[in-house]
Amino acid sequence: MVIRPFRHRMARRATPAEGEETLILLDVDGVLNVGLHDAGRRPVVFTHDNLRLARRMVGRIDPVAQRLREVAARSLEHHGEDDTYEKLVADTDDLSELLVSRLARLIRAAGPACHVVLSSTWRNPQHAEQARQLENCIAKHLDRPFAFSARTAIRPEPGAMDRLECLGEYISEFCQKRASAENGRRRLRILVVDDFCATPLSCRSSQGSFIDCSQAAEDFLQAQAGAKSIVLVRVVHTVESWVAFSGNSVAVGCGLTMQHFSNAMQFLDGCCDDIMPRTPSPEATHNTVTLKHPSIYRKRRCSGASSALQRMRKRHRGCVAC
């Protein structure tokens, strides 16, 4: 049985407090789309085309196709939404319009002193065109021109700690520049939205600190800002895992579900019609609910269905699932 979290309405505030500055560090895969984690292999983006192909392969022995169907059937009720993951399916550009629209609301709530930094592997030069498409999509939902303020350094990121340390280096440099400027006296809110390779956090930094939850990641990043900075940090870790009715273990970068969106909006002190309490750390809420497939997923065979799984695998962007 899935228990719906308690919800409460939050006091509305028209604009951010005067003097506040916001830095949003944005991952894309697993944040603005749903990404199926496939250990040791390239992840699979939950798109219309991939889901259509997976449904044509019902009756065939294909673990990836089966898990895609299980993602589509997974309820989002525990994320505060009366629907399934199919609601968040992405288009051919690997972006979910609904999830991008939620990001736009966060940017709007952050106010004019907001810097959005691309920390995803979409920042790599070979994905420049995709990054431009993303900027155009965000601009459409903001109803104004939009471009990323900056990008984090390009470096190998095979795991979650590599991403965290890259974020920490950017935050350290950003805060050092602020310290010598007039705006260094303003409060800085840092919002990190990342799926961290669609896995729970369990890693050790090069300084020896153990990062085992979102709050530990926040402490690590806040330390990088330096003692002279007035900084608040929130890490929104967009990941979920469960055991499906088939017995398959499924792990996804679940995207900006309503629960994660509300967590971020609450941090920005923005207004949301249905704010939920802060998202529990994924490491503390392992969900092993088993789900039956809805009756609409009838077994059927289609001779035209391709078994070439590479058709469902997204382009490799240098990180296992980022």
N, C-alpha and C positions, 0 to 999 in steps of 0.2 A: 504494500500500500504506500502510495506517495503522499506525503503530508505537505500541504501548502503552507509556506512560511507566512507568518503574520505580516500584514502590510499596514503602513500608516501614511497618512498624508503629511507632507512636509511644508513648513511655512514657505511661502513664495517670496522671492526677492527679485526685484526687477533688474538690477544690475549688480555686477561684482563690487565688492567694497573698494572705495577709493584707495589707490596706491597698491593694489594687488597686481601681480604679474603671474602669468601661467605658462608653464612649459609642458607640452604634451609630447611624449615619446611614443611613436605609433608603430606597432607591428601591423602586418596586413593579413598574411595567411593565418587562419585560426582566430582572426579578429574581425575582419571585414568579409570573411567567408568562413565556412566550416571545413576544416581539413581533417581527413581520416588518417590517423597515425598508422603506419605499416612498418613495424620495427625492422630496421636494417635496410629498408628500401625507401624509395621516394614516396612521399605522401600523396594522397589522392584528394583533390578538391571536390567538394560536394556541389556539383553543377547539374543543371538540367540535363545536359548530354550524358554525363556519367550515370545519373540516376535512371535515365531512359534505357541506356544500355544494360545496366544491372537488372532492371525489371524484365528485359528480354531474355536474360540468362537464367531465369527461375527454372529450377529443375536440373541445372548443371552444377557440377562440383567446382565451385569457384569461391574461395573464402572472401576475396575482396568484394566481389559483387554482392555476396550475402551480407557482408557488414555494411555496405552502402544502403541496402534495403533496410537493415536494422536501424541505421541512423535516421532514415526517412520516417520510420515508424516510432521513433523514440519521442515520448511526450516531453514537452517543455513546461509542464505544470509546475515542477519544482523550481523552475527559473522564472515563475511568475507569468507564464503565458499559456493561454488556453488553446494550444495547438501542438504540432509536432515539429521536428527539425526541418521538415519539408518546407515550412514557412520561410526558412532562411536560405534556401537553395540559391546558388549563384548563377549568373549568366555566363556567356561565353568569354567575357573579360575577367572571369574568376572573382567577380565582386557581387555581393548581395546588395541590391538596392536598399533594402530595409536596413541592413546594418550600416551602410554608408550614411543613410539619413539620420541614424542615431548618432554617429560620429559628428555629423554637422550640427546637431543639437548641442553636443558637448562643446564644440568650438564656439558656438554662439553664446552659450552660457558662460564661457570663460572670459568673454569681453574682448575689447579691442587690444589689450596688452597680452595677447596670446601668441605663443610661438609653437608651431606644429612641426616637429622634427621626424623625418622618416627614418626609423631604425630597423625596418624590415630588410630582408635580402632583395626586395624590390628596389633598393637604393643602388644596387650594382649596375655598372654602365650597360651591361647587356640587356637590362630590363628598363632602359630609359623610356622607351615608348609606352610600356605598361604603366610606369610611374606618371607619365603625362596624362594618360587616360584616367588614372586615379584622381589626379588633380582636377581634371575636367568634371569628373563625377561628383567630387566634393563641392566644386563650384556650383554645379547645377542645384544641389540640395541647399547650399547656402544662399543661392540667388545673388551671388556676387563673385568676382574673380578670386581665385585661390591658387596659391603656390606654397609649397613647403618652405619653411624658413631656413631649414638646413637639413643635412643628412649626417648621421653618425659615421665614424670612420669605417672604411671598407677593410674588413679583416676576416679571416676564417672564423666561423662560429659553429663548431660541431656539436656544441651542447649548451644547456641553459646557462651555466656559469660563464661561458665565453660571451654570451649576449649580455649578461648582467655586468660584467667587467667593462664591456664596450660602452654600455649605458653610463656606468660610473665615471669613465674617463670623460665622456661628453659633459656630464653634469659638473664635474670638477673644473673643466675648462670654462664652461659657461658661467659658473659662479665666480671664478677668479676675475673674469672680465667685468662682471657686474660689480664686484667689490670696489673697483677703481672708478666706477661711473656713478653718476648721481642716482640712478635707479637702484643702486646696490642697497639702499636703505629701505626699499619696498619689500613687502613680504612676497616670497616666491612659492607658488604651488607647483609641484611637479607630479604630473599624472603619467604613469607608465601603463600602457595597455598592450599586453603581450601574452602569447600562449606558451612561450618558452619550450618550443619543440613538442607541444601537446603532451607534456609529461608533468607529474608532480615535481615540485622543487625538492631536490635532495643532492646538494653539491657543496663543495668546499672552495672558498676563494683562495687566491694566491697568498693572502695574508693569514690564512688558516681559519677564518671564521666559517662556520657551518650554516648554510642557507637551507632551511627545511620547510619554509612556509612564506606566504606573502609578506607577513609582518617582518620576518627576518630579512627579506629582500629589501623592504622599505628602510630598515635600520642600516643596512649595508650602503644603500644609495644615499641616504641622508648624511652618512659619515663622509661621503665623497664631496659633499657640498662645502665642507669646511665650517669651522666653529663661528666664523664671523657672519655667516649668512643666516637670514631668517627664512627657513625653508620648511615646508610641509611636503611630505611625499606619500603618495598612494599608488600601490601596485595592484592593478586589476588583472588577475591571472585567469585567462579565458580557456579553461580546460575542464573536461569531464570524462570519466571512464565508468564503465559498467559491464556487467555480464548479462548478455541477452538470453532470450529463451532458448536459442540454439546451443548455448554453452560457450559461444564466442566471447572473448574479451574484446571490448571495443573502447578505443580511446580517441578523442577528437579535440582539436582546437575548436571550441564550441561557438566562438564569435561573441559579439556584444549582445548577448541575450538580455532580456529585460532586467534580470537580477544584476548582471554585471554593469549594464548601462546605468541602473539606479545607483549602484555603488559609486560609479564615477561621477554622476550628477550630484550626488549627495556631497562628495568631496569638494566639488566646484561651487557648492551652495546654490545651484541652479534650481529651477522649478521643473517638476515632473508630475504628471497627473496621478501617477501610481507608484510612488517611491516605496522601495522595499528596504529592509534592514541591510546593513553591509554584508556583502557576499562572504560566507565562510570560506576559509582557506581550503582549496581542493585537497590538500594533504590531510585535513582533519575531517573530511566528509566523504570518504570512499563510498560510492553508491553502487550497490550490487543488486539492484532491483532487476528481476527478470521480466521480460515483456513478451507477450504473445504477438505474433504478427496480426494486423487487422485482416479482416476477411477480404479486403480489396486486393491483397497480395496473393491472388490465386496462382497455383502452380500452372505454368503453361510453357510450352516449348515454341521456339521460333527458329526456324532453320537459318534465318539471316543474321542471327546474333553472333557477333565476333567474340572469340575467346582470347583475343590478343589484349592482355591486360595493360600493355603499354599505352593503349588508346585512352585509358582512364587515368594514367599517371600524369601529374602536372609536370611542367618543365622544372628541372633541377635548378635550385637557386643557391646552392652552396651550403645550405644547412639542412639537416635531416628533415626538419618539419617546420621551418620558420618562413 
